Amino acid sequence: MDLVLALLAFTMYLKSAECVRCYVCSPEKMPYNARKECQNFDMHEKYIEDCSSSTMCFKRIITLELSGGMTTTSVERGCASQTFSGDQRKINGKWVPVNDIYEVYDEACQEQTKVYERATKTVDCYCRGDLCNGAASYHTSLGLTVTLIILTLILFLR
């Protein structure tokens, strides 16, 4: 019986310790926000956070077109927002707060499109896996993956 309880406690620990880790930083320092700035982002461990309410990371890249053909870019990284605050469920006859995680994002980058002209371009990227939102570009990682798969197939087909 003690062994069963120990195994049950161990599996509960494993489940509670299981979460995705993401790089988290903001485009600028905010007085109400403890996030680090992305300006000097270097993939250091100080940017890493556990995302207990998410299964994905995100990266938002905002490019602003200035006069004279100049542009400026800001980046935000974090845990993907996949819960609703205020969610409740009736359990044993009582309403209790729950923290359900909703799978609402595709693992990809997508430019936000608006009906009206804007001087900014915003690209939102969502990815799965620890620290997946640290790359300068997701396209490079995808290109490298596809290249490795093709090379592997060529070697095995010989």
KAKA-V202076 format. One record per residue. N is the residue number from 1. RES is the residue in three letters. PHI is phi in whole degrees, 0 to 359 (* if undefined). PSI is psi in whole degrees, -180 to 180 (NA if undefined). NEAR is the number of other ideal C-beta (glycine too) atoms within 10 Angstrom. Layout:
n=N res=RES phi=PHI psi=PSI near=NEAR
n=N res=RES phi=PHI psi=PSI near=NEAR
This chain:
n=1 res=MET phi=* psi=-42 near=5
n=2 res=ASP phi=297 psi=-36 near=6
n=3 res=LEU phi=295 psi=-42 near=7
n=4 res=VAL phi=298 psi=-45 near=8
n=5 res=LEU phi=296 psi=-40 near=9
n=6 res=ALA phi=295 psi=-43 near=10
n=7 res=LEU phi=295 psi=-40 near=10
n=8 res=LEU phi=297 psi=-45 near=10
n=9 res=ALA phi=297 psi=-39 near=10
n=10 res=PHE phi=295 psi=-43 near=10
n=11 res=THR phi=293 psi=-34 near=10
n=12 res=MET phi=294 psi=-38 near=10
n=13 res=TYR phi=296 psi=-44 near=10
n=14 res=LEU phi=300 psi=-44 near=9
n=15 res=LYS phi=295 psi=-41 near=9
n=16 res=SER phi=287 psi=-25 near=9
n=17 res=ALA phi=273 psi=-7 near=9
n=18 res=GLU phi=273 psi=111 near=9
n=19 res=CYS phi=202 psi=158 near=17
n=20 res=VAL phi=282 psi=146 near=21
n=21 res=ARG phi=250 psi=134 near=16
n=22 res=CYS phi=230 psi=156 near=26
n=23 res=TYR phi=283 psi=137 near=25
n=24 res=VAL phi=230 psi=121 near=22
n=25 res=CYS phi=199 psi=158 near=20
n=26 res=SER phi=248 psi=158 near=18
n=27 res=PRO phi=298 psi=-31 near=17
n=28 res=GLU phi=212 psi=163 near=11
n=29 res=LYS phi=287 psi=126 near=11
n=30 res=MET phi=248 psi=137 near=10
n=31 res=PRO phi=296 psi=-30 near=4
n=32 res=TYR phi=267 psi=0 near=4
n=33 res=ASN phi=238 psi=129 near=9
n=34 res=ALA phi=273 psi=3 near=8
n=35 res=ARG phi=295 psi=148 near=17
n=36 res=LYS phi=284 psi=158 near=18
n=37 res=GLU phi=281 psi=144 near=15
n=38 res=CYS phi=278 psi=-10 near=20
n=39 res=GLN phi=306 psi=-42 near=12
n=40 res=ASN phi=250 psi=32 near=9
n=41 res=PHE phi=301 psi=129 near=15
n=42 res=ASP phi=222 psi=21 near=7
n=43 res=MET phi=63 psi=22 near=11
n=44 res=HIS phi=288 psi=155 near=10
n=45 res=GLU phi=297 psi=-19 near=8
n=46 res=LYS phi=295 psi=-17 near=11
n=47 res=TYR phi=268 psi=-6 near=22
n=48 res=ILE phi=273 psi=133 near=14
n=49 res=GLU phi=224 psi=149 near=19
n=50 res=ASP phi=279 psi=134 near=15
n=51 res=CYS phi=253 psi=85 near=20
n=52 res=SER phi=289 psi=-19 near=14
n=53 res=SER phi=247 psi=30 near=15
n=54 res=SER phi=205 psi=153 near=21
n=55 res=THR phi=247 psi=1 near=16
n=56 res=MET phi=222 psi=159 near=24
n=57 res=CYS phi=252 psi=160 near=26
n=58 res=PHE phi=226 psi=160 near=23
n=59 res=LYS phi=218 psi=127 near=26
n=60 res=ARG phi=245 psi=127 near=18
n=61 res=ILE phi=244 psi=120 near=19
n=62 res=ILE phi=245 psi=123 near=16
n=63 res=THR phi=247 psi=125 near=13
n=64 res=LEU phi=251 psi=125 near=14
n=65 res=GLU phi=272 psi=122 near=13
n=66 res=LEU phi=260 psi=172 near=9
n=67 res=SER phi=292 psi=157 near=6
n=68 res=GLY phi=77 psi=15 near=5
n=69 res=GLY phi=78 psi=6 near=6
n=70 res=MET phi=276 psi=152 near=8
n=71 res=THR phi=227 psi=155 near=11
n=72 res=THR phi=228 psi=145 near=10
n=73 res=THR phi=234 psi=138 near=10
n=74 res=SER phi=235 psi=152 near=17
n=75 res=VAL phi=231 psi=142 near=18
n=76 res=GLU phi=230 psi=137 near=18
n=77 res=ARG phi=233 psi=150 near=25
n=78 res=GLY phi=178 psi=-169 near=21
n=79 res=CYS phi=276 psi=136 near=23
n=80 res=ALA phi=295 psi=139 near=25
n=81 res=SER phi=282 psi=108 near=14
n=82 res=GLN phi=231 psi=15 near=19
n=83 res=THR phi=232 psi=160 near=16
n=84 res=PHE phi=250 psi=125 near=11
n=85 res=SER phi=288 psi=140 near=8
n=86 res=GLY phi=95 psi=-2 near=7
n=87 res=ASP phi=300 psi=135 near=12
n=88 res=GLN phi=223 psi=156 near=11
n=89 res=ARG phi=219 psi=144 near=10
n=90 res=LYS phi=276 psi=114 near=8
n=91 res=ILE phi=235 psi=123 near=9
n=92 res=ASN phi=54 psi=40 near=5
n=93 res=GLY phi=82 psi=1 near=5
n=94 res=LYS phi=236 psi=144 near=8
n=95 res=TRP phi=279 psi=124 near=9
n=96 res=VAL phi=232 psi=147 near=10
n=97 res=PRO phi=293 psi=141 near=9
n=98 res=VAL phi=232 psi=160 near=12
n=99 res=ASN phi=236 psi=61 near=11
n=100 res=ASP phi=291 psi=139 near=10
n=101 res=ILE phi=259 psi=124 near=15
n=102 res=TYR phi=258 psi=133 near=12
n=103 res=GLU phi=270 psi=92 near=9
n=104 res=VAL phi=245 psi=-6 near=10
n=105 res=TYR phi=247 psi=145 near=19
n=106 res=ASP phi=273 psi=150 near=9
n=107 res=GLU phi=279 psi=90 near=12
n=108 res=ALA phi=189 psi=174 near=11
n=109 res=CYS phi=253 psi=140 near=17
n=110 res=GLN phi=216 psi=133 near=12
n=111 res=GLU phi=280 psi=134 near=9
n=112 res=GLN phi=288 psi=126 near=12
n=113 res=THR phi=250 psi=137 near=8
n=114 res=LYS phi=236 psi=159 near=8
n=115 res=VAL phi=287 psi=-33 near=5
n=116 res=TYR phi=261 psi=159 near=4
n=117 res=GLU phi=291 psi=136 near=5
n=118 res=ARG phi=226 psi=153 near=12
n=119 res=ALA phi=273 psi=-1 near=10
n=120 res=THR phi=245 psi=151 near=13
n=121 res=LYS phi=238 psi=124 near=15
n=122 res=THR phi=243 psi=127 near=16
n=123 res=VAL phi=240 psi=123 near=15
n=124 res=ASP phi=255 psi=128 near=17
n=125 res=CYS phi=241 psi=134 near=23
n=126 res=TYR phi=237 psi=137 near=22
n=127 res=CYS phi=215 psi=160 near=22
n=128 res=ARG phi=248 psi=145 near=12
n=129 res=GLY phi=113 psi=150 near=13
n=130 res=ASP phi=302 psi=129 near=15
n=131 res=LEU phi=59 psi=30 near=17
n=132 res=CYS phi=285 psi=-14 near=21
n=133 res=ASN phi=263 psi=23 near=27
n=134 res=GLY phi=265 psi=-19 near=17
n=135 res=ALA phi=295 psi=148 near=16
n=136 res=ALA phi=294 psi=-35 near=11
n=137 res=SER phi=212 psi=135 near=12
n=138 res=TYR phi=283 psi=-25 near=18
n=139 res=HIS phi=294 psi=-36 near=11
n=140 res=THR phi=298 psi=-47 near=10
n=141 res=SER phi=297 psi=-42 near=13
n=142 res=LEU phi=294 psi=-43 near=13
n=143 res=GLY phi=298 psi=-42 near=11
n=144 res=LEU phi=296 psi=-42 near=10
n=145 res=THR phi=298 psi=-48 near=10
n=146 res=VAL phi=298 psi=-43 near=10
n=147 res=THR phi=299 psi=-45 near=10
n=148 res=LEU phi=296 psi=-38 near=10
n=149 res=ILE phi=295 psi=-44 near=10
n=150 res=ILE phi=296 psi=-44 near=10
n=151 res=LEU phi=298 psi=-41 near=10
n=152 res=THR phi=297 psi=-43 near=10
n=153 res=LEU phi=297 psi=-40 near=9
n=154 res=ILE phi=297 psi=-43 near=9
n=155 res=LEU phi=295 psi=-38 near=8
n=156 res=PHE phi=282 psi=-23 near=7
n=157 res=LEU phi=275 psi=-7 near=6
n=158 res=ARG phi=290 psi=NA near=4
